[in-house]
Amino acid sequence: AVISTARMEGIEEGIDLGIEKGIEKVKRKVALRLITMNFPIEKIVEATDLDLETIKKIESEHK
């Protein structure tokens, strides 16, 4: 069966979105681990490419 171009593009977008969500989840896990290891927040931002607000939110959720 032939899949339409629009449908293929939709499937590819879904795959890309899933990959991005997975990468974000890993970054958050790494950030949490670094927080528990008492790394300076600035270094966590640098290491994960997450913004400062996100790091602070992760930190406050796991106190």
C-alpha positions in Angstrom: 0.0 0.0 0.0 1.2 3.5 -0.8 1.2 5.9 2.1 0.4 9.5 1.2 3.2 12.2 1.4 1.2 14.1 4.0 0.7 11.0 6.1 4.4 10.2 5.9 5.3 13.7 7.0 2.9 13.4 9.9 4.5 10.1 11.0 8.0 11.7 10.7 6.9 14.7 12.8 5.5 12.3 15.4 8.8 10.4 15.5 10.8 13.6 15.8 8.6 14.9 18.6 9.0 11.6 20.4 12.8 11.8 20.1 12.8 15.4 21.4 10.6 14.4 24.4 13.0 11.5 25.1 16.1 13.8 25.0 14.3 16.3 27.3 13.5 13.5 29.8 17.2 12.4 29.8 18.3 16.0 30.4 16.0 16.3 33.3 17.2 13.0 34.8 20.8 14.1 34.5 19.9 17.5 36.0 18.3 15.8 39.0 21.3 13.5 39.5 23.7 16.5 39.4 21.4 18.4 41.9 21.6 15.4 44.3 25.4 15.5 43.9 25.4 19.1 44.9 26.7 20.5 41.6 26.4 24.3 41.3 23.2 25.2 39.4 25.3 27.2 36.8 27.2 24.0 36.0 24.0 22.0 35.7 22.6 24.6 33.3 25.8 24.4 31.2 25.9 20.6 31.3 22.2 20.0 30.4 21.3 23.0 28.2 18.2 23.3 30.4 17.3 26.9 31.4 17.8 28.1 35.0 14.0 28.1 35.7 13.7 24.5 34.7 16.6 23.4 36.9 15.2 25.3 39.9 11.8 23.7 39.3 13.3 20.2 39.2 15.2 21.1 42.4 12.1 22.3 44.2 10.1 19.2 43.1 12.6 16.8 44.7 13.4 18.4 48.0 
